[in-house]
Amino acid sequence: MIIDLNLVKLLIEKKAEDGNYLFSAYKIEKESGFSRDVLSKLRSGNKDLNNITLGKIIDLSNFAEKHKNEL
């Protein structure tokens, strides 16, 4: 398995034209199991991606790969 951290970062940061995040924290949590609270902290800059466990990075990576065409 190869983890594309650039794709994960894009998933976390990308916003739609209306200014909202492309994927809601709820959707990401529901489909991947990644905590909305942690995602919110990542998006606000209160938590660094480097401090997330590998297992959770894999969860985000799998979600990002599944929705790659939408990113």
N, C-alpha and C positions, 0 to 999 in steps of 0.2 A: 504494500500500500504506500502510495506517495501522497503526502499532505501538501497541498498548494496553499501556503500561508497568505499569498497575495489574494487568492480567491476568498479565503476566510476573512481577511481584512476588508475586502470589497463587500462581502455579505454584511459585515458589521456596520460599515460606514455609508454605503450607498443610499442615496435618497431619491425619491421619485420627483417628478416635476412640481408636485404640489408642496414639496418641502418635508413630507413625512418619509420615514424610512421605508425602503422598498419592501422589506419584510418586517412585519410587526414582531415584537419580542414574544408576544403570545403565540404566533404561528411557529416561530423558531422553537420555542419551548415545547409546544404540543407535538411537533414532528420529530424533534431531535432529543428532547429531554434536557437541553441546556437551559439553565436557570434564567428566567427573565430578569431577576435582580442582578445577577452577574453581568448579563448582557447590557443592562441599563448602565451599570458602572463602567463597562468598557466603552460604551458610546459617549458617556459624559467625561471620560478621561480620568475617572477616579480609580480605575484598575487597569493594569497593563496586561496585554495578551501573553507576555512572557511569564506571567505568574499563574497561568491557567494550566491545569493538569493535562497531560497528553491525552488521556481518555476523553476529556471534554473537547479538546481541540479536534480530535477525530470525529466526535459527534457533529461539531460545526462543519468540518470538512465534508462529511457525508451529506449533510443538508445542502451545503453550497454546491457540491457536485450534482446533486439531484435537481437543483434549480439553476444550474449554470447558464442555460439559455435565457433566463430571465435577468441575469446580472449583466 
